[in-house]
Amino acid sequence: MTQTRQPGVRQTTYKQPGGFVPTEATEAVAVQAERVEGRLVILQQSEAELVTGDRVSLEQSSAGTVEAKSAQVDRSAVRALEAERAVAQRSRIVRLVAGELRLVKSQVLALSAERAHLEDARMVLFAGQAEGDVRPLLTLPAAAALGAGLGLAVTLVRALARARGDRR
């Protein structure tokens, strides 16, 4: 990444940790953008509605939608994240769909992952295979049962209301 941290969206050269070859990247620092895209996208202290790339990294940022082959989210908030591989640390995500996932000290509302490794993570709805510290509020079968129960309750309340209305 560049040494200067001036606000803006720019092309830069990035050397990945443990890597030897510098890679071209699109970097957004301290900006609000509708869309940021590239093969390698880095957002730092920025907001974007749509972020797409092969590799996406968010640090202290927020995004509406992130679409990537590989995503790294650190101390950030995302409304919807879809990735083949994802790592989220100290972040909040509304909807996350991933093939492989590592979630550390993060919260997710709805999570679907083929394989997930969870460390001190919380989620409301979870579908997939998980290892580690798994603490979903609702699993997919529990959510279906809850939905069915609520549907039955609404049906009964409506039937009772109609029955009371017919007696008057």
FENBEL-V959052 format. One record per run of one state. SS is the DSSP state (alpha for helix, beta for strand, coil for the rest). FROM is the first residue (numbers start at 1). LEN is the number of residues. If there is no record, write none. Layout:
BEGIN
ss:SS from:FROM len:LEN
ss:SS from:FROM len:LEN
END
This chain:
BEGIN
ss:coil from:1 len:7
ss:beta from:8 len:8
ss:coil from:16 len:6
ss:beta from:22 len:8
ss:coil from:30 len:2
ss:beta from:32 len:6
ss:coil from:38 len:2
ss:beta from:40 len:5
ss:coil from:45 len:2
ss:beta from:47 len:13
ss:coil from:60 len:2
ss:beta from:62 len:13
ss:coil from:75 len:2
ss:beta from:77 len:13
ss:coil from:90 len:2
ss:beta from:92 len:13
ss:coil from:105 len:2
ss:beta from:107 len:13
ss:coil from:120 len:2
ss:beta from:122 len:11
ss:coil from:133 len:3
ss:beta from:136 len:4
ss:alpha from:140 len:28
ss:coil from:168 len:1
END
